[in-house]
Amino acid sequence: MDMNSLAMLPLWYVAFLFSLTCHEAAHALVAKWGGDLTAYQAGQVTLNPLPHIRRETWGTVLVPLVSYLIGGSMIGWGSAPYDPYWEQRYPKRAALMALAGPCANIILLVLAAVLMQVGMRTGFFQGMSYVQFSAIIEGKDVAGGVATFLSILFSLNLLLALFNLFPVPPLDGNTAIGLILPDTINDKFREFSRQPMFQMFGVLLAWLLMDRVFQPAWGIAVRLLIYPGSIGG
């Protein structure tokens, strides 16, 4: 790994940790609204990353840093505790809790896109074009650093939202299916999904599918949210 990539590490980690914290805090908050105080009592309804780091140190610190040093991008995980009996009694509320995490990531990517547009329209990001957006990796000045951070935040949150919305165990999309399934079918589906073998298979399947899904979705998101004038051009 070259020195430029190492210099980018703090931007990547701040964007990653902030995105993951918002994701898990959203789970915890919606669970609290739905009547499950488990995550709230564990201190997870917060944007302070420390409670989330204490709960999942490997997924929030060690694995992200090592994955970046090895591969140049960050992977990791967090978790928010919940009462499984609450989930069984209120499957629709549990589904909303599951959707809250990806929704938080979608809000962050939209926010990043809006700030990118503001920066370009006000001249703060001088000379940025659609082609340059994907190649902003050097923060040699304030504007460049901000643009780099926002581009990382945009891409990371798109990745987190898409990955977690796959309807396979143990990802959020698997629980979110409860919004459309009848309760009797959802109970059987939930029991089936909790088998360790299917959870391992689900993560592997989602990871393999991301290669096919992310790049097209990224291109659409950029054209739609950051450069809407480029659609059809």
Summary of the structure (lengths in Angstrom):
residues: 233
radius of gyration: 18.8
end to end distance: 36.9
largest distance: 57.6
contacts: 726
relative contact order: 0.12
helix: 75%
strand: 0%
